[in-house]
Amino acid sequence: MTYTKRWFAGQVTTSEASAAIVVPIVTQLLKPASMIDVGCGLAGWAAAFGKSGVPEVMGVDGDYVDRSMLRIPADRFTPHDLTKPLTLDRTFDLAISLEVAEHLPESVADQFVQALTNLAPAVLFSAAVPAQGGNHHVNEQWQSYWAEKFAARGYRVADPVRPRIWDNEDVQWWYRQNTLLFLSDPLLATRPDLQGLVEDARTRALDVVHPRMLEQLVDAASHPMRTLVRRHVIRAKQVARKIKGG
C-alpha cells in the first residue's frame, strides 16, 4: 500500500486535537523524560509530548514518510519497516503505538509487541477492534488479544485513559475506545501508584465498543439492519458510564 502526503496530512490533523487532551493525562501519570512513537506517521503525538514537557521525543515509521512534513526534527525520526524486527541501541521511559498494529500482518503481532516492550517499561497502545474499519486494516483484534500478548512479556494492563476521555468529543472515538497502558513488572515494583491502576483495570471490561463506532456501523448498514444496530447503540450508551466510572 502507498501512504500519500494527503493521507498523512489527514491523519495528523485528526490526531493532534486528540493528542492535546490525552498526552497531559499520560505525562502526569508517568512523568517520562523520554518517549518514542512507533508507527508515528508525521509524529504529531511525539510533538505533543514534547510540548507537554517531555525533553526527548523520537518517532519511527516507514521510509515513505515525507521528512519535510514531520512535526518533530528530522533527526529525531528513524525510518524502519515495521513488519521487520525493530532493535535500537537505547531504551525510553515511554513507548507509544496508536492505531498502528492493525496495519501489520497478524504473523508479526508478537514481534511488534516484543519491539515495544524492549523499548520502554511503559507502553501506551491502541489498535483497531473487529469491524472498526479503516485504510489497510489487516489485523483487527479485540483489546484483550493485545493484553494477552503484553502479559506474555511481563506487562500488566492499566486503563487510566479511557474513563477520562470516553465522553470527550474533542478526542477521536477510536482513541476513546482502544487506548490502554501496559506497565512492566519491574516498573510496577517501584511505583505503588501505578499498581493501583492495574488493580482498577481488573474491575473493568477491556473489550468495549464505543457508541460512536456503532453509530458509524448504523450509517453503513442496510436498512433492515439499522433498527437492530440502533438498539445496540442505545444499550452501549446505557453501559458507557460503567466504562467511564468503573
Order of alpha helices (4+ residues) and beta strands (2+ residues): alpha-beta-alpha-beta-beta-beta-alpha-beta-alpha-beta-alpha-alpha-beta-alpha-alpha-alpha-alpha
